[in-house]
Amino acid sequence: LIGDVSGKGVEAAATAALARHTVRATAQHDDAPGYVLSMLNQAIGRQVSGSRFCTAVYATIELGELWVRMQIASAGHPAPLLVRSHGGAEEVGGRGALLAGFEDAGYPTEPTHLGAGDSLVLYTDGVTEAGERRGKQGGLDARRLSALLGACVGLDAAGIAQRIADAVTEAEAGDPRDDAAVLVLRSPPLGG
Protein backbone atom coordinates (compact mmCIF):
# COMPACT_ATOMS: atom_id res chain seq x y z
CA LEU A 1 0.00 0.00 0.00
CA ILE A 2 1.10 3.50 -0.78
CA GLY A 3 -1.06 6.57 -0.53
CA ASP A 4 -1.28 10.31 -0.20
CA VAL A 5 -3.73 12.47 1.76
CA SER A 6 -4.87 15.90 0.65
CA GLY A 7 -3.75 18.84 2.74
CA LYS A 8 -1.52 19.04 5.78
CA GLY A 9 -1.86 19.26 9.53
CA VAL A 10 -4.03 17.47 12.06
CA GLU A 11 -6.96 16.71 9.72
CA ALA A 12 -4.63 15.20 7.13
CA ALA A 13 -2.91 13.10 9.81
CA ALA A 14 -6.31 11.86 11.06
CA THR A 15 -7.31 10.91 7.49
CA ALA A 16 -4.03 9.01 7.05
CA ALA A 17 -4.61 7.16 10.33
CA LEU A 18 -8.16 6.27 9.26
CA ALA A 19 -6.83 4.97 5.94
CA ARG A 20 -4.16 2.79 7.56
CA HIS A 21 -6.59 1.33 10.10
CA THR A 22 -9.31 0.67 7.52
CA VAL A 23 -6.93 -1.06 5.10
CA ARG A 24 -5.45 -3.27 7.84
CA ALA A 25 -8.85 -4.24 9.24
CA THR A 26 -10.40 -4.88 5.82
CA ALA A 27 -7.47 -6.89 4.45
CA GLN A 28 -7.66 -9.33 7.38
CA HIS A 29 -11.02 -10.50 6.03
CA ASP A 30 -10.63 -10.01 2.27
CA ASP A 31 -7.45 -8.63 0.72
CA ALA A 32 -8.72 -8.28 -2.87
CA PRO A 33 -7.38 -4.85 -3.92
CA GLY A 34 -10.63 -3.55 -5.42
CA TYR A 35 -12.57 -4.57 -2.32
CA VAL A 36 -10.06 -3.01 0.09
CA LEU A 37 -10.12 0.31 -1.79
CA SER A 38 -13.96 0.25 -1.94
CA MET A 39 -14.14 -0.19 1.83
CA LEU A 40 -11.61 2.62 2.30
CA ASN A 41 -13.67 4.88 0.00
CA GLN A 42 -16.76 4.20 2.11
CA ALA A 43 -14.91 4.89 5.38
CA ILE A 44 -13.58 8.18 4.04
CA GLY A 45 -17.11 9.15 2.95
CA ARG A 46 -18.54 8.40 6.39
CA GLN A 47 -15.82 9.90 8.57
CA VAL A 48 -13.96 12.63 6.69
CA SER A 49 -15.12 16.14 5.77
CA GLY A 50 -16.19 16.69 2.18
CA SER A 51 -13.08 18.65 1.25
CA ARG A 52 -10.65 15.87 2.23
CA PHE A 53 -9.68 12.93 0.08
CA CYS A 54 -6.81 10.56 -0.42
CA THR A 55 -5.28 8.50 -3.18
CA ALA A 56 -3.80 5.02 -2.88
CA VAL A 57 -2.45 1.98 -4.66
CA TYR A 58 -3.06 -1.38 -3.02
CA ALA A 59 -1.52 -4.64 -4.21
CA THR A 60 -1.39 -8.26 -3.16
CA ILE A 61 1.69 -10.36 -3.75
CA GLU A 62 2.05 -14.08 -4.47
CA LEU A 63 5.58 -15.46 -4.67
CA GLY A 64 6.63 -18.30 -6.95
CA GLU A 65 10.10 -19.77 -7.43
CA LEU A 66 10.92 -17.65 -10.47
CA TRP A 67 8.15 -15.05 -10.51
CA VAL A 68 6.01 -12.70 -8.48
CA ARG A 69 2.31 -12.44 -9.26
CA MET A 70 0.50 -9.30 -8.12
CA GLN A 71 -3.02 -7.92 -8.18
CA ILE A 72 -3.00 -4.10 -8.25
CA ALA A 73 -5.74 -1.48 -7.93
CA SER A 74 -5.37 2.28 -7.84
CA ALA A 75 -7.62 4.98 -6.42
CA GLY A 76 -6.68 8.26 -8.10
CA HIS A 77 -3.00 7.64 -7.39
CA PRO A 78 -0.07 7.80 -9.85
CA ALA A 79 0.17 4.46 -11.62
CA PRO A 80 2.90 2.08 -10.42
CA LEU A 81 5.74 1.52 -12.87
CA LEU A 82 6.93 -1.96 -13.78
CA VAL A 83 10.64 -1.91 -14.55
CA ARG A 84 11.76 -4.89 -16.61
CA SER A 85 15.12 -6.52 -15.91
CA HIS A 86 16.23 -5.84 -19.50
CA GLY A 87 15.26 -2.13 -19.30
CA GLY A 88 12.16 -0.09 -19.94
CA ALA A 89 9.30 0.90 -17.66
CA GLU A 90 5.53 0.67 -18.13
CA GLU A 91 2.50 1.72 -16.10
CA VAL A 92 0.49 -1.07 -14.49
CA GLY A 93 -2.53 -1.44 -12.22
CA GLY A 94 -6.26 -0.88 -12.54
CA ARG A 95 -7.45 2.73 -12.24
CA GLY A 96 -10.28 4.00 -10.04
CA ALA A 97 -11.66 7.19 -8.53
CA LEU A 98 -10.16 9.20 -5.67
CA LEU A 99 -11.00 7.99 -2.18
CA ALA A 100 -13.53 10.64 -1.22
CA GLY A 101 -16.71 8.76 -0.40
CA PHE A 102 -18.01 8.63 -3.96
CA GLU A 103 -21.01 6.33 -4.20
CA ASP A 104 -20.66 3.41 -6.59
CA ALA A 105 -16.94 4.10 -7.17
CA GLY A 106 -15.22 1.09 -8.69
CA TYR A 107 -11.62 0.04 -8.27
CA PRO A 108 -10.69 -2.43 -11.01
CA THR A 109 -7.87 -4.82 -10.24
CA GLU A 110 -5.21 -5.66 -12.80
CA PRO A 111 -2.95 -8.72 -12.62
CA THR A 112 0.77 -8.08 -13.07
CA HIS A 113 3.69 -10.49 -13.22
CA LEU A 114 7.24 -9.68 -12.24
CA GLY A 115 9.83 -11.92 -13.83
CA ALA A 116 13.28 -12.54 -12.41
CA GLY A 117 15.02 -9.20 -11.84
CA ASP A 118 11.92 -7.07 -12.55
CA SER A 119 10.92 -4.28 -10.14
CA LEU A 120 7.69 -2.53 -9.26
CA VAL A 121 7.94 1.13 -8.25
CA LEU A 122 5.13 2.81 -6.31
CA TYR A 123 5.46 6.53 -5.59
CA THR A 124 3.53 9.62 -4.55
CA ASP A 125 2.96 12.71 -6.68
CA GLY A 126 5.68 14.51 -4.72
CA VAL A 127 8.10 12.53 -6.91
CA THR A 128 6.67 13.49 -10.31
CA GLU A 129 5.92 17.07 -9.26
CA ALA A 130 9.49 17.64 -8.09
CA GLY A 131 10.78 20.88 -9.55
CA GLU A 132 7.33 21.99 -10.71
CA ARG A 133 6.75 24.55 -7.97
CA ARG A 134 10.12 26.11 -8.65
CA GLY A 135 9.23 26.47 -12.32
CA LYS A 136 12.28 24.38 -13.05
CA GLN A 137 12.56 23.10 -16.59
CA GLY A 138 13.43 19.44 -16.63
CA GLY A 139 11.67 18.54 -13.38
CA LEU A 140 10.93 14.90 -12.70
CA ASP A 141 7.59 14.41 -14.50
CA ALA A 142 6.12 10.96 -15.31
CA ARG A 143 7.94 10.72 -18.67
CA ARG A 144 11.31 11.54 -17.11
CA LEU A 145 10.69 9.16 -14.22
CA SER A 146 9.99 6.33 -16.71
CA ALA A 147 13.21 7.13 -18.56
CA LEU A 148 15.18 7.25 -15.30
CA LEU A 149 13.78 3.86 -14.26
CA GLY A 150 14.46 2.33 -17.66
CA ALA A 151 18.13 3.07 -17.06
CA CYS A 152 18.20 1.27 -13.68
CA VAL A 153 19.00 -2.15 -15.15
CA GLY A 154 20.90 -4.28 -12.65
CA LEU A 155 20.19 -2.11 -9.59
CA ASP A 156 18.64 -3.62 -6.50
CA ALA A 157 15.54 -2.09 -4.86
CA ALA A 158 17.59 0.22 -2.62
CA GLY A 159 19.62 1.42 -5.61
CA ILE A 160 16.49 2.21 -7.62
CA ALA A 161 14.96 4.09 -4.68
CA GLN A 162 18.19 6.05 -4.20
CA ARG A 163 18.27 7.07 -7.88
CA ILE A 164 14.72 8.41 -7.55
CA ALA A 165 15.54 10.21 -4.28
CA ASP A 166 18.62 11.80 -5.88
CA ALA A 167 16.56 12.97 -8.88
CA VAL A 168 13.89 14.49 -6.60
CA THR A 169 16.54 16.27 -4.52
CA GLU A 170 18.17 17.65 -7.66
CA ALA A 171 14.85 18.80 -9.14
CA GLU A 172 13.90 20.51 -5.87
CA ALA A 173 17.35 22.06 -5.43
CA GLY A 174 17.58 20.34 -2.03
CA ASP A 175 14.43 22.06 -0.70
CA PRO A 176 11.41 19.76 -1.26
CA ARG A 177 8.01 21.48 -1.31
CA ASP A 178 5.89 18.32 -1.08
CA ASP A 179 6.29 14.97 0.58
CA ALA A 180 7.69 12.30 -1.68
CA ALA A 181 7.49 8.58 -0.94
CA VAL A 182 8.83 5.67 -2.96
CA LEU A 183 8.35 1.94 -2.48
CA VAL A 184 10.36 -0.44 -4.67
CA LEU A 185 9.67 -4.19 -4.83
CA ARG A 186 12.18 -6.29 -6.76
CA SER A 187 11.96 -9.90 -7.80
CA PRO A 188 15.31 -11.64 -7.29
CA PRO A 189 17.31 -12.15 -10.51
CA LEU A 190 17.91 -15.69 -11.76
CA GLY A 191 20.58 -17.34 -9.66
CA GLY A 192 20.43 -14.48 -7.15
C-alpha positions as CSV (number, residue, x, y, z in Angstrom):
1,L,0.0,0.0,0.0
2,I,1.1,3.5,-0.8
3,G,-1.1,6.6,-0.5
4,D,-1.3,10.3,-0.2
5,V,-3.7,12.5,1.8
6,S,-4.9,15.9,0.6
7,G,-3.8,18.8,2.7
8,K,-1.5,19.0,5.8
9,G,-1.9,19.3,9.5
10,V,-4.0,17.5,12.1
11,E,-7.0,16.7,9.7
12,A,-4.6,15.2,7.1
13,A,-2.9,13.1,9.8
14,A,-6.3,11.9,11.1
15,T,-7.3,10.9,7.5
16,A,-4.0,9.0,7.0
17,A,-4.6,7.2,10.3
18,L,-8.2,6.3,9.3
19,A,-6.8,5.0,5.9
20,R,-4.2,2.8,7.6
21,H,-6.6,1.3,10.1
22,T,-9.3,0.7,7.5
23,V,-6.9,-1.1,5.1
24,R,-5.5,-3.3,7.8
25,A,-8.8,-4.2,9.2
26,T,-10.4,-4.9,5.8
27,A,-7.5,-6.9,4.5
28,Q,-7.7,-9.3,7.4
29,H,-11.0,-10.5,6.0
30,D,-10.6,-10.0,2.3
31,D,-7.4,-8.6,0.7
32,A,-8.7,-8.3,-2.9
33,P,-7.4,-4.8,-3.9
34,G,-10.6,-3.5,-5.4
35,Y,-12.6,-4.6,-2.3
36,V,-10.1,-3.0,0.1
37,L,-10.1,0.3,-1.8
38,S,-14.0,0.2,-1.9
39,M,-14.1,-0.2,1.8
40,L,-11.6,2.6,2.3
41,N,-13.7,4.9,0.0
42,Q,-16.8,4.2,2.1
43,A,-14.9,4.9,5.4
44,I,-13.6,8.2,4.0
45,G,-17.1,9.1,2.9
46,R,-18.5,8.4,6.4
47,Q,-15.8,9.9,8.6
48,V,-14.0,12.6,6.7
49,S,-15.1,16.1,5.8
50,G,-16.2,16.7,2.2
51,S,-13.1,18.7,1.3
52,R,-10.6,15.9,2.2
53,F,-9.7,12.9,0.1
54,C,-6.8,10.6,-0.4
55,T,-5.3,8.5,-3.2
56,A,-3.8,5.0,-2.9
57,V,-2.5,2.0,-4.7
58,Y,-3.1,-1.4,-3.0
59,A,-1.5,-4.6,-4.2
60,T,-1.4,-8.3,-3.2
61,I,1.7,-10.4,-3.8
62,E,2.1,-14.1,-4.5
63,L,5.6,-15.5,-4.7
64,G,6.6,-18.3,-7.0
65,E,10.1,-19.8,-7.4
66,L,10.9,-17.6,-10.5
67,W,8.1,-15.1,-10.5
68,V,6.0,-12.7,-8.5
69,R,2.3,-12.4,-9.3
70,M,0.5,-9.3,-8.1
71,Q,-3.0,-7.9,-8.2
72,I,-3.0,-4.1,-8.2
73,A,-5.7,-1.5,-7.9
74,S,-5.4,2.3,-7.8
75,A,-7.6,5.0,-6.4
76,G,-6.7,8.3,-8.1
77,H,-3.0,7.6,-7.4
78,P,-0.1,7.8,-9.8
79,A,0.2,4.5,-11.6
80,P,2.9,2.1,-10.4
81,L,5.7,1.5,-12.9
82,L,6.9,-2.0,-13.8
83,V,10.6,-1.9,-14.6
84,R,11.8,-4.9,-16.6
85,S,15.1,-6.5,-15.9
86,H,16.2,-5.8,-19.5
87,G,15.3,-2.1,-19.3
88,G,12.2,-0.1,-19.9
89,A,9.3,0.9,-17.7
90,E,5.5,0.7,-18.1
91,E,2.5,1.7,-16.1
92,V,0.5,-1.1,-14.5
93,G,-2.5,-1.4,-12.2
94,G,-6.3,-0.9,-12.5
95,R,-7.4,2.7,-12.2
96,G,-10.3,4.0,-10.0
97,A,-11.7,7.2,-8.5
98,L,-10.2,9.2,-5.7
99,L,-11.0,8.0,-2.2
100,A,-13.5,10.6,-1.2
101,G,-16.7,8.8,-0.4
102,F,-18.0,8.6,-4.0
103,E,-21.0,6.3,-4.2
104,D,-20.7,3.4,-6.6
105,A,-16.9,4.1,-7.2
106,G,-15.2,1.1,-8.7
107,Y,-11.6,0.0,-8.3
108,P,-10.7,-2.4,-11.0
109,T,-7.9,-4.8,-10.2
110,E,-5.2,-5.7,-12.8
111,P,-2.9,-8.7,-12.6
112,T,0.8,-8.1,-13.1
113,H,3.7,-10.5,-13.2
114,L,7.2,-9.7,-12.2
115,G,9.8,-11.9,-13.8
116,A,13.3,-12.5,-12.4
117,G,15.0,-9.2,-11.8
118,D,11.9,-7.1,-12.6
119,S,10.9,-4.3,-10.1
120,L,7.7,-2.5,-9.3
121,V,7.9,1.1,-8.3
122,L,5.1,2.8,-6.3
123,Y,5.5,6.5,-5.6
124,T,3.5,9.6,-4.5
125,D,3.0,12.7,-6.7
126,G,5.7,14.5,-4.7
127,V,8.1,12.5,-6.9
128,T,6.7,13.5,-10.3
129,E,5.9,17.1,-9.3
130,A,9.5,17.6,-8.1
131,G,10.8,20.9,-9.5
132,E,7.3,22.0,-10.7
133,R,6.8,24.6,-8.0
134,R,10.1,26.1,-8.7
135,G,9.2,26.5,-12.3
136,K,12.3,24.4,-13.1
137,Q,12.6,23.1,-16.6
138,G,13.4,19.4,-16.6
139,G,11.7,18.5,-13.4
140,L,10.9,14.9,-12.7
141,D,7.6,14.4,-14.5
142,A,6.1,11.0,-15.3
143,R,7.9,10.7,-18.7
144,R,11.3,11.5,-17.1
145,L,10.7,9.2,-14.2
146,S,10.0,6.3,-16.7
147,A,13.2,7.1,-18.6
148,L,15.2,7.2,-15.3
149,L,13.8,3.9,-14.3
150,G,14.5,2.3,-17.7
151,A,18.1,3.1,-17.1
152,C,18.2,1.3,-13.7
153,V,19.0,-2.1,-15.2
154,G,20.9,-4.3,-12.7
155,L,20.2,-2.1,-9.6
156,D,18.6,-3.6,-6.5
157,A,15.5,-2.1,-4.9
158,A,17.6,0.2,-2.6
159,G,19.6,1.4,-5.6
160,I,16.5,2.2,-7.6
161,A,15.0,4.1,-4.7
162,Q,18.2,6.1,-4.2
163,R,18.3,7.1,-7.9
164,I,14.7,8.4,-7.5
165,A,15.5,10.2,-4.3
166,D,18.6,11.8,-5.9
167,A,16.6,13.0,-8.9
168,V,13.9,14.5,-6.6
169,T,16.5,16.3,-4.5
170,E,18.2,17.6,-7.7
171,A,14.9,18.8,-9.1
172,E,13.9,20.5,-5.9
173,A,17.4,22.1,-5.4
174,G,17.6,20.3,-2.0
175,D,14.4,22.1,-0.7
176,P,11.4,19.8,-1.3
177,R,8.0,21.5,-1.3
178,D,5.9,18.3,-1.1
179,D,6.3,15.0,0.6
180,A,7.7,12.3,-1.7
181,A,7.5,8.6,-0.9
182,V,8.8,5.7,-3.0
183,L,8.3,1.9,-2.5
184,V,10.4,-0.4,-4.7
185,L,9.7,-4.2,-4.8
186,R,12.2,-6.3,-6.8
187,S,12.0,-9.9,-7.8
188,P,15.3,-11.6,-7.3
189,P,17.3,-12.2,-10.5
190,L,17.9,-15.7,-11.8
191,G,20.6,-17.3,-9.7
192,G,20.4,-14.5,-7.1
